Amino acid sequence: MLDIIIVGGGLAGLTAGMYAKRAGLDTLLFEKMFTGGQAATTDLIDNYPGLDEPISGPDFAMKIENHARKFGLEIQYEEIISLELDGRIKKVITEDKVYEAKTVILSMGADAKKLGLDKEDQFRGRGVSYCATCDGAFYKDKDVAVIGGGDTAAEDALFLAQYVNKVYLIHRRDTLRATKIIADRVVEHEKIEKVWDSTVEAILGEGNVTGIRVNNVKTGEKRDIAVDGAFVAIGIQPHSELVKDKVNMSEAGYVLTDENMRTNIPGVFAAGDLRQKPLLQLITAAADGAVSVYTAQKYIIEEFGV
Ligand code: NAP
């Protein structure tokens, strides 16, 4: 039986893995796709302490994984089908096997929200994207829209403005939620046209996106904007389906924990963007990962005596 099973290989999970192995705990991390989570699809990271030069998201993710592996972390690339968390021994079930552990750390992260428009799914990969850093290069010298007003939308607009002809930033209010330093850069950027107080009503086109229809929520005026790409950056959705009705969650689906990363189930902890907290960033994901292992280790000693 393992000491800790970590579910998800984003920054929270990898940090938990590194801390757990460093603490001598028998640990296995499950990842169904690629490690690094949202960091791995971020263009540049420049707000992580110690990185005095910006680093690319994929490079950063690789460094964290290498760091964890240096301490012997084993990563199992396999999808978990279900979790049995109630008993003293936790069971993690995949297609082929049932794994047992004294504790489970949930770190499945979060992903981009959708606008919920007709044809949004149909146009995904044909002009609709949820990852500017992944798909931006396809839009060199073209016109694109970014929808949203948070850090992701602001960073996406700035990133795309380096390559494209023009960026329309569509936001439902007239001030950005993004961090001031980034928001100011967006407001001042001459290649980014700010379309304030507006929501996207429709994505236009047949085979590929040719434009978007926006609605001014103050005046009711509608406007069609010709674009080849629409980058949706309206927030994120926690990946909590696996633990739905198993651990306590917020209405939005974030797992509720105390400040020691404990969920309502003894021996089950949550870390990173999956967890309800005020700031979803790399620095807080890493901190959560470390704290979750500290608490899990205390729990193992108290409950199992080793
Ligand atoms: P966010 O902060 O939740 O912002 C979402 C934005 O989309 C808001 O401006 C919101 O408008 C708008 N929005 C939400 N639903 C909408 C809808 N249905 N239609 C139109 N607009 C909608 O999401 P995020 O920007 O993805 O950021 C998520 C978290 O990651 C945040 O904590 C953020 O700070 C963090 N993050 C940090 C960095 C960084 O530090 N470098 C980079 C990226 C993300 P309202 O403003 O009107 O609510």
Residues whose N, C-alpha, C, O or C-beta is under 5 A from the ligand:
A	BS01	NAP	G148 G149 G150 D151 T152 A153 R172 R173 R177 A233 I234 G235 I236 L279 L280 Q281
